[in-house]
Amino acid sequence: MNRYAALLRGIMPANPNMKNDKLRAVFEGLGFAKVASVLSSGNVVFHSADTDVPNLEDRIQEALNRELGIPGGTIIRGYEQLVDLIDADPFADLTHCRETYLTATFLKQVPPDLTEDLLQHAEAGVRIVGYDAAARVVLSVIDNREPRTPNFMAWMEKTYSKDITTRTWLTVQKVVKKLE
């Protein structure tokens, strides 16, 4: 069995159809094993014999839309991809805290000009740490000390479409722990 994390876009826990128990029920209804949720922000881990990740993403998204009216987006990463990402320690010597968010923005597809776009991004309060090709994730540090929070996520959406989803580094670590 393969271990996967589904990173769901646009989950708002206040919406009754987006509660963890309902999300888990959709995954269980699709026949996945060891389904569990992580936090209340659209992180679902599961086991499946299927190795066709794009097909899994489509099946899950169709079921979420059909059963719960969740149109968002589903991005899946395998356990090994996430462990390798964490082991690479891209945020060495940095700490996630109220003033400084360490973020991981997962991309469904990799645009051909990704590296060039990232190099050209110049927004105060945002430092792009790098890009992990294996996990297809942009790693960044968001400085929250200023009254106006940087709008990096809006720039990412405008540049790469809505086929992305962002998690804090702490959440990525919690997802991996749940998959162990």
ABEGO torsion letter per residue (X at the ends): XBBBBBBBBGBBAABAAABAAAAAAAAAAAGBBGBBBBEAAGBBBBBBABABAAAAAAAAAAAAAAAAGBABBBBBBBAAAAAAAAAAGAABGBBBBAABBBBBBBBABBBAAAAAAAAABBBBGBBBAEBBAAAGBBBBBBBAABABBBAAAAAAAAAAEABBBBBBAAAAAAAAAAAX
